[in-house]
Amino acid sequence: MSIGLIISLIILFIAAICGTFYAFRQEEKKMKQYEEEGVTVEEELRRSNAYEKSSLKTSLPVQVWIYVIAIGLSLLAFAIYLF
């Protein structure tokens, strides 16, 4: 494999990892905000229900797109390398 292809794949996977950490940091900020607001049983239950409803709509699509793009670009780079 050429060194350019290897470098581009490394950069691509680093970008995917950075996107993953970005999504993680968003969730971490929410947790910190919840801790600052105070904790009651009712609030925890409300947040838990809200998280269950919204996490699949927000976090999962971001993760899927990050990895779809990363895999697609990797396959494109590999195809370019072969031809």
PyMOL Python script that loads the backbone (N, CA, C, O; Angstrom):
from pymol import cmd

cmd.read_pdbstr("""\
ATOM      1  N   MET A   1       0.842  -1.180   0.000  1.00  0.00           N
ATOM      2  CA  MET A   1       0.000   0.000   0.000  1.00  0.00           C
ATOM      3  C   MET A   1       0.887   1.242   0.000  1.00  0.00           C
ATOM      4  O   MET A   1       1.970   1.262   0.584  1.00  0.00           O
ATOM      5  N   SER A   2       0.399   2.251  -0.661  1.00  0.00           N
ATOM      6  CA  SER A   2       1.190   3.475  -0.718  1.00  0.00           C
ATOM      7  C   SER A   2       1.089   4.232   0.598  1.00  0.00           C
ATOM      8  O   SER A   2       0.117   4.102   1.342  1.00  0.00           O
ATOM      9  N   ILE A   3       2.096   5.008   0.856  1.00  0.00           N
ATOM     10  CA  ILE A   3       2.152   5.753   2.109  1.00  0.00           C
ATOM     11  C   ILE A   3       1.044   6.808   2.157  1.00  0.00           C
ATOM     12  O   ILE A   3       0.529   7.108   3.233  1.00  0.00           O
ATOM     13  N   GLY A   4       0.672   7.376   1.003  1.00  0.00           N
ATOM     14  CA  GLY A   4      -0.399   8.368   0.961  1.00  0.00           C
ATOM     15  C   GLY A   4      -1.740   7.778   1.356  1.00  0.00           C
ATOM     16  O   GLY A   4      -2.527   8.417   2.055  1.00  0.00           O
ATOM     17  N   LEU A   5      -2.002   6.545   0.902  1.00  0.00           N
ATOM     18  CA  LEU A   5      -3.243   5.872   1.245  1.00  0.00           C
ATOM     19  C   LEU A   5      -3.286   5.569   2.738  1.00  0.00           C
ATOM     20  O   LEU A   5      -4.317   5.756   3.384  1.00  0.00           O
ATOM     21  N   ILE A   6      -2.203   5.118   3.268  1.00  0.00           N
ATOM     22  CA  ILE A   6      -2.140   4.810   4.700  1.00  0.00           C
ATOM     23  C   ILE A   6      -2.368   6.069   5.528  1.00  0.00           C
ATOM     24  O   ILE A   6      -3.118   6.044   6.504  1.00  0.00           O
ATOM     25  N   ILE A   7      -1.729   7.164   5.146  1.00  0.00           N
ATOM     26  CA  ILE A   7      -1.895   8.422   5.881  1.00  0.00           C
ATOM     27  C   ILE A   7      -3.334   8.916   5.793  1.00  0.00           C
ATOM     28  O   ILE A   7      -3.893   9.368   6.792  1.00  0.00           O
ATOM     29  N   SER A   8      -3.943   8.835   4.600  1.00  0.00           N
ATOM     30  CA  SER A   8      -5.324   9.302   4.465  1.00  0.00           C
ATOM     31  C   SER A   8      -6.283   8.446   5.287  1.00  0.00           C
ATOM     32  O   SER A   8      -7.234   8.975   5.863  1.00  0.00           O
ATOM     33  N   LEU A   9      -6.055   7.141   5.353  1.00  0.00           N
ATOM     34  CA  LEU A   9      -6.902   6.269   6.170  1.00  0.00           C
ATOM     35  C   LEU A   9      -6.728   6.563   7.656  1.00  0.00           C
ATOM     36  O   LEU A   9      -7.699   6.547   8.413  1.00  0.00           O
ATOM     37  N   ILE A  10      -5.509   6.828   8.070  1.00  0.00           N
ATOM     38  CA  ILE A  10      -5.269   7.178   9.477  1.00  0.00           C
ATOM     39  C   ILE A  10      -5.995   8.471   9.822  1.00  0.00           C
ATOM     40  O   ILE A  10      -6.625   8.569  10.875  1.00  0.00           O
ATOM     41  N   ILE A  11      -5.911   9.462   8.940  1.00  0.00           N
ATOM     42  CA  ILE A  11      -6.602  10.735   9.176  1.00  0.00           C
ATOM     43  C   ILE A  11      -8.105  10.518   9.226  1.00  0.00           C
ATOM     44  O   ILE A  11      -8.794  11.109  10.057  1.00  0.00           O
ATOM     45  N   LEU A  12      -8.610   9.681   8.347  1.00  0.00           N
ATOM     46  CA  LEU A  12     -10.040   9.395   8.312  1.00  0.00           C
ATOM     47  C   LEU A  12     -10.514   8.743   9.602  1.00  0.00           C
ATOM     48  O   LEU A  12     -11.548   9.134  10.145  1.00  0.00           O
ATOM     49  N   PHE A  13      -9.788   7.770  10.095  1.00  0.00           N
ATOM     50  CA  PHE A  13     -10.188   7.106  11.328  1.00  0.00           C
ATOM     51  C   PHE A  13     -10.011   8.006  12.548  1.00  0.00           C
ATOM     52  O   PHE A  13     -10.772   7.894  13.510  1.00  0.00           O
ATOM     53  N   ILE A  14      -9.035   8.881  12.524  1.00  0.00           N
ATOM     54  CA  ILE A  14      -8.895   9.850  13.614  1.00  0.00           C
ATOM     55  C   ILE A  14     -10.103  10.780  13.623  1.00  0.00           C
ATOM     56  O   ILE A  14     -10.612  11.126  14.689  1.00  0.00           O
ATOM     57  N   ALA A  15     -10.564  11.186  12.440  1.00  0.00           N
ATOM     58  CA  ALA A  15     -11.754  12.036  12.362  1.00  0.00           C
ATOM     59  C   ALA A  15     -12.982  11.300  12.904  1.00  0.00           C
ATOM     60  O   ALA A  15     -13.815  11.906  13.578  1.00  0.00           O
ATOM     61  N   ALA A  16     -13.099  10.009  12.617  1.00  0.00           N
ATOM     62  CA  ALA A  16     -14.225   9.228  13.135  1.00  0.00           C
ATOM     63  C   ALA A  16     -14.164   9.128  14.650  1.00  0.00           C
ATOM     64  O   ALA A  16     -15.189   9.232  15.324  1.00  0.00           O
ATOM     65  N   ILE A  17     -12.989   8.932  15.177  1.00  0.00           N
ATOM     66  CA  ILE A  17     -12.836   8.854  16.632  1.00  0.00           C
ATOM     67  C   ILE A  17     -13.154  10.204  17.266  1.00  0.00           C
ATOM     68  O   ILE A  17     -13.792  10.263  18.317  1.00  0.00           O
ATOM     69  N   CYS A  18     -12.713  11.283  16.634  1.00  0.00           N
ATOM     70  CA  CYS A  18     -13.023  12.620  17.162  1.00  0.00           C
ATOM     71  C   CYS A  18     -14.531  12.860  17.165  1.00  0.00           C
ATOM     72  O   CYS A  18     -15.060  13.444  18.110  1.00  0.00           O
ATOM     73  N   GLY A  19     -15.221  12.421  16.130  1.00  0.00           N
ATOM     74  CA  GLY A  19     -16.677  12.555  16.099  1.00  0.00           C
ATOM     75  C   GLY A  19     -17.337  11.771  17.213  1.00  0.00           C
ATOM     76  O   GLY A  19     -18.310  12.227  17.813  1.00  0.00           O
ATOM     77  N   THR A  20     -16.805  10.591  17.487  1.00  0.00           N
ATOM     78  CA  THR A  20     -17.334   9.777  18.575  1.00  0.00           C
ATOM     79  C   THR A  20     -17.133  10.473  19.915  1.00  0.00           C
ATOM     80  O   THR A  20     -18.048  10.509  20.737  1.00  0.00           O
ATOM     81  N   PHE A  21     -15.957  11.021  20.138  1.00  0.00           N
ATOM     82  CA  PHE A  21     -15.698  11.731  21.384  1.00  0.00           C
ATOM     83  C   PHE A  21     -16.544  12.996  21.497  1.00  0.00           C
ATOM     84  O   PHE A  21     -16.935  13.385  22.598  1.00  0.00           O
ATOM     85  N   TYR A  22     -16.827  13.638  20.366  1.00  0.00           N
ATOM     86  CA  TYR A  22     -17.682  14.822  20.384  1.00  0.00           C
ATOM     87  C   TYR A  22     -19.082  14.456  20.882  1.00  0.00           C
ATOM     88  O   TYR A  22     -19.652  15.162  21.714  1.00  0.00           O
ATOM     89  N   ALA A  23     -19.633  13.354  20.373  1.00  0.00           N
ATOM     90  CA  ALA A  23     -20.951  12.903  20.828  1.00  0.00           C
ATOM     91  C   ALA A  23     -20.902  12.547  22.312  1.00  0.00           C
ATOM     92  O   ALA A  23     -21.835  12.848  23.056  1.00  0.00           O
ATOM     93  N   PHE A  24     -19.823  11.914  22.736  1.00  0.00           N
ATOM     94  CA  PHE A  24     -19.657  11.563  24.147  1.00  0.00           C
ATOM     95  C   PHE A  24     -19.615  12.811  25.017  1.00  0.00           C
ATOM     96  O   PHE A  24     -20.220  12.841  26.089  1.00  0.00           O
ATOM     97  N   ARG A  25     -18.907  13.837  24.566  1.00  0.00           N
ATOM     98  CA  ARG A  25     -18.798  15.074  25.344  1.00  0.00           C
ATOM     99  C   ARG A  25     -20.159  15.769  25.472  1.00  0.00           C
ATOM    100  O   ARG A  25     -20.454  16.360  26.511  1.00  0.00           O
ATOM    101  N   GLN A  26     -20.980  15.700  24.433  1.00  0.00           N
ATOM    102  CA  GLN A  26     -22.316  16.287  24.515  1.00  0.00           C
ATOM    103  C   GLN A  26     -23.122  15.621  25.619  1.00  0.00           C
ATOM    104  O   GLN A  26     -23.786  16.300  26.403  1.00  0.00           O
ATOM    105  N   GLU A  27     -23.068  14.316  25.684  1.00  0.00           N
ATOM    106  CA  GLU A  27     -23.791  13.591  26.724  1.00  0.00           C
ATOM    107  C   GLU A  27     -23.214  13.906  28.104  1.00  0.00           C
ATOM    108  O   GLU A  27     -23.951  14.013  29.085  1.00  0.00           O
ATOM    109  N   GLU A  28     -21.904  14.052  28.168  1.00  0.00           N
ATOM    110  CA  GLU A  28     -21.252  14.372  29.434  1.00  0.00           C
ATOM    111  C   GLU A  28     -21.688  15.752  29.935  1.00  0.00           C
ATOM    112  O   GLU A  28     -21.897  15.934  31.134  1.00  0.00           O
ATOM    113  N   LYS A  29     -21.827  16.710  29.040  1.00  0.00           N
ATOM    114  CA  LYS A  29     -22.286  18.052  29.428  1.00  0.00           C
ATOM    115  C   LYS A  29     -23.709  18.000  29.970  1.00  0.00           C
ATOM    116  O   LYS A  29     -24.030  18.687  30.940  1.00  0.00           O
ATOM    117  N   LYS A  30     -24.559  17.192  29.351  1.00  0.00           N
ATOM    118  CA  LYS A  30     -25.923  17.042  29.845  1.00  0.00           C
ATOM    119  C   LYS A  30     -25.916  16.475  31.259  1.00  0.00           C
ATOM    120  O   LYS A  30     -26.655  16.944  32.124  1.00  0.00           O
ATOM    121  N   MET A  31     -25.083  15.466  31.494  1.00  0.00           N
ATOM    122  CA  MET A  31     -25.004  14.855  32.821  1.00  0.00           C
ATOM    123  C   MET A  31     -24.556  15.886  33.858  1.00  0.00           C
ATOM    124  O   MET A  31     -25.110  15.945  34.956  1.00  0.00           O
ATOM    125  N   LYS A  32     -23.568  16.688  33.514  1.00  0.00           N
ATOM    126  CA  LYS A  32     -23.070  17.706  34.438  1.00  0.00           C
ATOM    127  C   LYS A  32     -24.148  18.739  34.735  1.00  0.00           C
ATOM    128  O   LYS A  32     -24.284  19.186  35.874  1.00  0.00           O
ATOM    129  N   GLN A  33     -24.914  19.121  33.717  1.00  0.00           N
ATOM    130  CA  GLN A  33     -26.000  20.068  33.917  1.00  0.00           C
ATOM    131  C   GLN A  33     -27.055  19.481  34.850  1.00  0.00           C
ATOM    132  O   GLN A  33     -27.572  20.178  35.723  1.00  0.00           O
ATOM    133  N   TYR A  34     -27.370  18.215  34.669  1.00  0.00           N
ATOM    134  CA  TYR A  34     -28.356  17.564  35.527  1.00  0.00           C
ATOM    135  C   TYR A  34     -27.874  17.513  36.974  1.00  0.00           C
ATOM    136  O   TYR A  34     -28.667  17.697  37.897  1.00  0.00           O
ATOM    137  N   GLU A  35     -26.592  17.266  37.176  1.00  0.00           N
ATOM    138  CA  GLU A  35     -26.048  17.217  38.531  1.00  0.00           C
ATOM    139  C   GLU A  35     -26.130  18.583  39.207  1.00  0.00           C
ATOM    140  O   GLU A  35     -26.390  18.674  40.407  1.00  0.00           O
ATOM    141  N   GLU A  36     -25.907  19.649  38.427  1.00  0.00           N
ATOM    142  CA  GLU A  36     -25.954  20.991  38.993  1.00  0.00           C
ATOM    143  C   GLU A  36     -27.378  21.416  39.358  1.00  0.00           C
ATOM    144  O   GLU A  36     -27.582  22.204  40.282  1.00  0.00           O
ATOM    145  N   GLU A  37     -28.354  20.888  38.628  1.00  0.00           N
ATOM    146  CA  GLU A  37     -29.738  21.260  38.891  1.00  0.00           C
ATOM    147  C   GLU A  37     -30.295  20.619  40.154  1.00  0.00           C
ATOM    148  O   GLU A  37     -31.305  21.077  40.689  1.00  0.00           O
ATOM    149  N   GLY A  38     -29.662  19.591  40.623  1.00  0.00           N
ATOM    150  CA  GLY A  38     -30.162  18.887  41.794  1.00  0.00           C
ATOM    151  C   GLY A  38     -30.842  17.603  41.379  1.00  0.00           C
ATOM    152  O   GLY A  38     -31.266  17.449  40.233  1.00  0.00           O
ATOM    153  N   VAL A  39     -30.943  16.685  42.319  1.00  0.00           N
ATOM    154  CA  VAL A  39     -31.460  15.368  41.999  1.00  0.00           C
ATOM    155  C   VAL A  39     -32.650  15.051  42.904  1.00  0.00           C
ATOM    156  O   VAL A  39     -32.530  15.034  44.129  1.00  0.00           O
ATOM    157  N   THR A  40     -33.775  14.807  42.289  1.00  0.00           N
ATOM    158  CA  THR A  40     -34.926  14.271  42.996  1.00  0.00           C
ATOM    159  C   THR A  40     -35.380  13.036  42.236  1.00  0.00           C
ATOM    160  O   THR A  40     -35.033  12.857  41.068  1.00  0.00           O
ATOM    161  N   VAL A  41     -36.129  12.211  42.875  1.00  0.00           N
ATOM    162  CA  VAL A  41     -36.588  10.969  42.240  1.00  0.00           C
ATOM    163  C   VAL A  41     -37.436  11.284  41.010  1.00  0.00           C
ATOM    164  O   VAL A  41     -37.310  10.631  39.974  1.00  0.00           O
ATOM    165  N   GLU A  42     -38.292  12.283  41.132  1.00  0.00           N
ATOM    166  CA  GLU A  42     -39.159  12.643  40.015  1.00  0.00           C
ATOM    167  C   GLU A  42     -38.347  13.157  38.828  1.00  0.00           C
ATOM    168  O   GLU A  42     -38.621  12.814  37.677  1.00  0.00           O
ATOM    169  N   GLU A  43     -37.346  13.983  39.126  1.00  0.00           N
ATOM    170  CA  GLU A  43     -36.494  14.518  38.070  1.00  0.00           C
ATOM    171  C   GLU A  43     -35.697  13.403  37.387  1.00  0.00           C
ATOM    172  O   GLU A  43     -35.578  13.389  36.162  1.00  0.00           O
ATOM    173  N   GLU A  44     -35.160  12.483  38.162  1.00  0.00           N
ATOM    174  CA  GLU A  44     -34.413  11.372  37.583  1.00  0.00           C
ATOM    175  C   GLU A  44     -35.297  10.533  36.669  1.00  0.00           C
ATOM    176  O   GLU A  44     -34.869  10.131  35.587  1.00  0.00           O
ATOM    177  N   LEU A  45     -36.519  10.271  37.096  1.00  0.00           N
ATOM    178  CA  LEU A  45     -37.443   9.493  36.288  1.00  0.00           C
ATOM    179  C   LEU A  45     -37.811  10.242  35.001  1.00  0.00           C
ATOM    180  O   LEU A  45     -37.874   9.649  33.924  1.00  0.00           O
ATOM    181  N   ARG A  46     -38.048  11.530  35.125  1.00  0.00           N
ATOM    182  CA  ARG A  46     -38.375  12.339  33.947  1.00  0.00           C
ATOM    183  C   ARG A  46     -37.215  12.361  32.956  1.00  0.00           C
ATOM    184  O   ARG A  46     -37.419  12.185  31.755  1.00  0.00           O
ATOM    185  N   ARG A  47     -36.001  12.578  33.456  1.00  0.00           N
ATOM    186  CA  ARG A  47     -34.822  12.591  32.587  1.00  0.00           C
ATOM    187  C   ARG A  47     -34.586  11.231  31.959  1.00  0.00           C
ATOM    188  O   ARG A  47     -34.227  11.141  30.785  1.00  0.00           O
ATOM    189  N   SER A  48     -34.783  10.183  32.725  1.00  0.00           N
ATOM    190  CA  SER A  48     -34.593   8.843  32.201  1.00  0.00           C
ATOM    191  C   SER A  48     -35.553   8.566  31.049  1.00  0.00           C
ATOM    192  O   SER A  48     -35.159   8.033  30.012  1.00  0.00           O
ATOM    193  N   ASN A  49     -36.796   8.929  31.242  1.00  0.00           N
ATOM    194  CA  ASN A  49     -37.778   8.729  30.168  1.00  0.00           C
ATOM    195  C   ASN A  49     -37.464   9.589  28.952  1.00  0.00           C
ATOM    196  O   ASN A  49     -37.584   9.131  27.816  1.00  0.00           O
ATOM    197  N   ALA A  50     -37.064  10.827  29.187  1.00  0.00           N
ATOM    198  CA  ALA A  50     -36.712  11.721  28.086  1.00  0.00           C
ATOM    199  C   ALA A  50     -35.497  11.200  27.335  1.00  0.00           C
ATOM    200  O   ALA A  50     -35.443  11.267  26.107  1.00  0.00           O
ATOM    201  N   TYR A  51     -34.521  10.681  28.075  1.00  0.00           N
ATOM    202  CA  TYR A  51     -33.314  10.165  27.434  1.00  0.00           C
ATOM    203  C   TYR A  51     -33.629   8.944  26.576  1.00  0.00           C
ATOM    204  O   TYR A  51     -33.123   8.812  25.462  1.00  0.00           O
ATOM    205  N   GLU A  52     -34.464   8.059  27.101  1.00  0.00           N
ATOM    206  CA  GLU A  52     -34.830   6.869  26.337  1.00  0.00           C
ATOM    207  C   GLU A  52     -35.540   7.234  25.039  1.00  0.00           C
ATOM    208  O   GLU A  52     -35.353   6.573  24.017  1.00  0.00           O
ATOM    209  N   LYS A  53     -36.346   8.273  25.079  1.00  0.00           N
ATOM    210  CA  LYS A  53     -37.074   8.686  23.884  1.00  0.00           C
ATOM    211  C   LYS A  53     -36.179   9.413  22.888  1.00  0.00           C
ATOM    212  O   LYS A  53     -36.347   9.258  21.679  1.00  0.00           O
ATOM    213  N   SER A  54     -35.235  10.202  23.382  1.00  0.00           N
ATOM    214  CA  SER A  54     -34.458  11.050  22.484  1.00  0.00           C
ATOM    215  C   SER A  54     -33.106  10.479  22.077  1.00  0.00           C
ATOM    216  O   SER A  54     -32.569  10.888  21.047  1.00  0.00           O
ATOM    217  N   SER A  55     -32.539   9.563  22.830  1.00  0.00           N
ATOM    218  CA  SER A  55     -31.176   9.111  22.520  1.00  0.00           C
ATOM    219  C   SER A  55     -31.103   8.387  21.184  1.00  0.00           C
ATOM    220  O   SER A  55     -30.138   8.558  20.439  1.00  0.00           O
ATOM    221  N   LEU A  56     -32.094   7.595  20.880  1.00  0.00           N
ATOM    222  CA  LEU A  56     -32.081   6.893  19.602  1.00  0.00           C
ATOM    223  C   LEU A  56     -32.318   7.848  18.441  1.00  0.00           C
ATOM    224  O   LEU A  56     -31.930   7.556  17.309  1.00  0.00           O
ATOM    225  N   LYS A  57     -32.941   8.969  18.706  1.00  0.00           N
ATOM    226  CA  LYS A  57     -33.204   9.941  17.652  1.00  0.00           C
ATOM    227  C   LYS A  57     -32.048  10.902  17.436  1.00  0.00           C
ATOM    228  O   LYS A  57     -31.927  11.480  16.356  1.00  0.00           O
ATOM    229  N   THR A  58     -31.196  11.087  18.436  1.00  0.00           N
ATOM    230  CA  THR A  58     -30.121  12.072  18.317  1.00  0.00           C
ATOM    231  C   THR A  58     -28.743  11.432  18.253  1.00  0.00           C
ATOM    232  O   THR A  58     -28.005  11.664  17.295  1.00  0.00           O
ATOM    233  N   SER A  59     -28.390  10.653  19.224  1.00  0.00           N
ATOM    234  CA  SER A  59     -27.028  10.120  19.306  1.00  0.00           C
ATOM    235  C   SER A  59     -26.757   9.039  18.274  1.00  0.00           C
ATOM    236  O   SER A  59     -25.709   9.052  17.630  1.00  0.00           O
ATOM    237  N   LEU A  60     -27.667   8.123  18.110  1.00  0.00           N
ATOM    238  CA  LEU A  60     -27.445   7.004  17.204  1.00  0.00           C
ATOM    239  C   LEU A  60     -27.282   7.440  15.749  1.00  0.00           C
ATOM    240  O   LEU A  60     -26.367   6.956  15.083  1.00  0.00           O
ATOM    241  N   PRO A  61     -28.121   8.327  15.227  1.00  0.00           N
ATOM    242  CA  PRO A  61     -27.913   8.758  13.840  1.00  0.00           C
ATOM    243  C   PRO A  61     -26.568   9.440  13.617  1.00  0.00           C
ATOM    244  O   PRO A  61     -25.947   9.263  12.569  1.00  0.00           O
ATOM    245  N   VAL A  62     -26.118  10.214  14.591  1.00  0.00           N
ATOM    246  CA  VAL A  62     -24.810  10.867  14.464  1.00  0.00           C
ATOM    247  C   VAL A  62     -23.711   9.808  14.363  1.00  0.00           C
ATOM    248  O   VAL A  62     -22.832   9.900  13.506  1.00  0.00           O
ATOM    249  N   GLN A  63     -23.763   8.817  15.230  1.00  0.00           N
ATOM    250  CA  GLN A  63     -22.767   7.747  15.208  1.00  0.00           C
ATOM    251  C   GLN A  63     -22.814   6.970  13.896  1.00  0.00           C
ATOM    252  O   GLN A  63     -21.775   6.656  13.316  1.00  0.00           O
ATOM    253  N   VAL A  64     -24.010   6.667  13.438  1.00  0.00           N
ATOM    254  CA  VAL A  64     -24.148   5.908  12.192  1.00  0.00           C
ATOM    255  C   VAL A  64     -23.555   6.688  11.030  1.00  0.00           C
ATOM    256  O   VAL A  64     -22.824   6.117  10.221  1.00  0.00           O
ATOM    257  N   TRP A  65     -23.849   7.978  10.928  1.00  0.00           N
ATOM    258  CA  TRP A  65     -23.316   8.770   9.831  1.00  0.00           C
ATOM    259  C   TRP A  65     -21.800   8.912   9.905  1.00  0.00           C
ATOM    260  O   TRP A  65     -21.127   8.900   8.875  1.00  0.00           O
ATOM    261  N   ILE A  66     -21.266   9.044  11.095  1.00  0.00           N
ATOM    262  CA  ILE A  66     -19.812   9.131  11.234  1.00  0.00           C
ATOM    263  C   ILE A  66     -19.154   7.889  10.654  1.00  0.00           C
ATOM    264  O   ILE A  66     -18.198   7.994   9.885  1.00  0.00           O
ATOM    265  N   TYR A  67     -19.655   6.723  11.013  1.00  0.00           N
ATOM    266  CA  TYR A  67     -19.026   5.494  10.560  1.00  0.00           C
ATOM    267  C   TYR A  67     -19.385   5.143   9.126  1.00  0.00           C
ATOM    268  O   TYR A  67     -18.573   4.517   8.445  1.00  0.00           O
ATOM    269  N   VAL A  68     -20.554   5.514   8.637  1.00  0.00           N
ATOM    270  CA  VAL A  68     -20.891   5.291   7.226  1.00  0.00           C
ATOM    271  C   VAL A  68     -19.950   6.100   6.346  1.00  0.00           C
ATOM    272  O   VAL A  68     -19.425   5.588   5.357  1.00  0.00           O
ATOM    273  N   ILE A  69     -19.738   7.347   6.700  1.00  0.00           N
ATOM    274  CA  ILE A  69     -18.831   8.201   5.926  1.00  0.00           C
ATOM    275  C   ILE A  69     -17.404   7.670   6.006  1.00  0.00           C
ATOM    276  O   ILE A  69     -16.706   7.610   4.994  1.00  0.00           O
ATOM    277  N   ALA A  70     -16.971   7.286   7.200  1.00  0.00           N
ATOM    278  CA  ALA A  70     -15.598   6.783   7.363  1.00  0.00           C
ATOM    279  C   ALA A  70     -15.392   5.502   6.558  1.00  0.00           C
ATOM    280  O   ALA A  70     -14.373   5.362   5.882  1.00  0.00           O
ATOM    281  N   ILE A  71     -16.325   4.580   6.617  1.00  0.00           N
ATOM    282  CA  ILE A  71     -16.182   3.330   5.870  1.00  0.00           C
ATOM    283  C   ILE A  71     -16.280   3.587   4.375  1.00  0.00           C
ATOM    284  O   ILE A  71     -15.528   3.006   3.593  1.00  0.00           O
ATOM    285  N   GLY A  72     -17.204   4.455   3.974  1.00  0.00           N
ATOM    286  CA  GLY A  72     -17.329   4.775   2.554  1.00  0.00           C
ATOM    287  C   GLY A  72     -16.071   5.395   1.976  1.00  0.00           C
ATOM    288  O   GLY A  72     -15.622   5.020   0.893  1.00  0.00           O
ATOM    289  N   LEU A  73     -15.509   6.339   2.698  1.00  0.00           N
ATOM    290  CA  LEU A  73     -14.265   6.955   2.221  1.00  0.00           C
ATOM    291  C   LEU A  73     -13.101   5.974   2.243  1.00  0.00           C
ATOM    292  O   LEU A  73     -12.213   6.049   1.393  1.00  0.00           O
ATOM    293  N   SER A  74     -13.096   5.068   3.190  1.00  0.00           N
ATOM    294  CA  SER A  74     -12.046   4.042   3.223  1.00  0.00           C
ATOM    295  C   SER A  74     -12.153   3.127   2.011  1.00  0.00           C
ATOM    296  O   SER A  74     -11.148   2.796   1.381  1.00  0.00           O
ATOM    297  N   LEU A  75     -13.375   2.723   1.692  1.00  0.00           N
ATOM    298  CA  LEU A  75     -13.566   1.876   0.512  1.00  0.00           C
ATOM    299  C   LEU A  75     -13.209   2.617  -0.771  1.00  0.00           C
ATOM    300  O   LEU A  75     -12.633   2.030  -1.687  1.00  0.00           O
ATOM    301  N   LEU A  76     -13.544   3.893  -0.842  1.00  0.00           N
ATOM    302  CA  LEU A  76     -13.172   4.699  -2.000  1.00  0.00           C
ATOM    303  C   LEU A  76     -11.653   4.797  -2.128  1.00  0.00           C
ATOM    304  O   LEU A  76     -11.110   4.658  -3.223  1.00  0.00           O
ATOM    305  N   ALA A  77     -10.982   5.034  -1.026  1.00  0.00           N
ATOM    306  CA  ALA A  77      -9.516   5.114  -1.054  1.00  0.00           C
ATOM    307  C   ALA A  77      -8.917   3.777  -1.470  1.00  0.00           C
ATOM    308  O   ALA A  77      -7.939   3.744  -2.216  1.00  0.00           O
ATOM    309  N   PHE A  78      -9.483   2.692  -1.005  1.00  0.00           N
ATOM    310  CA  PHE A  78      -8.996   1.370  -1.384  1.00  0.00           C
ATOM    311  C   PHE A  78      -9.232   1.101  -2.868  1.00  0.00           C
ATOM    312  O   PHE A  78      -8.376   0.529  -3.542  1.00  0.00           O
ATOM    313  N   ALA A  79     -10.400   1.515  -3.379  1.00  0.00           N
ATOM    314  CA  ALA A  79     -10.684   1.340  -4.805  1.00  0.00           C
ATOM    315  C   ALA A  79      -9.726   2.159  -5.663  1.00  0.00           C
ATOM    316  O   ALA A  79      -9.264   1.692  -6.705  1.00  0.00           O
ATOM    317  N   ILE A  80      -9.430   3.375  -5.225  1.00  0.00           N
ATOM    318  CA  ILE A  80      -8.472   4.206  -5.945  1.00  0.00           C
ATOM    319  C   ILE A  80      -7.098   3.544  -5.938  1.00  0.00           C
ATOM    320  O   ILE A  80      -6.380   3.573  -6.937  1.00  0.00           O
ATOM    321  N   TYR A  81      -6.750   2.961  -4.829  1.00  0.00           N
ATOM    322  CA  TYR A  81      -5.460   2.291  -4.725  1.00  0.00           C
ATOM    323  C   TYR A  81      -5.376   1.105  -5.685  1.00  0.00           C
ATOM    324  O   TYR A  81      -4.335   0.878  -6.302  1.00  0.00           O
ATOM    325  N   LEU A  82      -6.470   0.347  -5.813  1.00  0.00           N
ATOM    326  CA  LEU A  82      -6.469  -0.835  -6.677  1.00  0.00           C
ATOM    327  C   LEU A  82      -6.408  -0.470  -8.150  1.00  0.00           C
ATOM    328  O   LEU A  82      -5.815  -1.196  -8.948  1.00  0.00           O
ATOM    329  N   PHE A  83      -7.018   0.653  -8.513  1.00  0.00           N
ATOM    330  CA  PHE A  83      -7.056   1.023  -9.937  1.00  0.00           C
ATOM    331  C   PHE A  83      -6.125   2.132 -10.155  1.00  0.00           C
ATOM    332  O   PHE A  83      -5.989   2.611 -11.281  1.00  0.00           O
TER     333      PHE A  83
END
""", "prot")
cmd.dss("prot")
cmd.show_as("cartoon", "prot")
cmd.util.cbc("prot")
cmd.orient("prot")
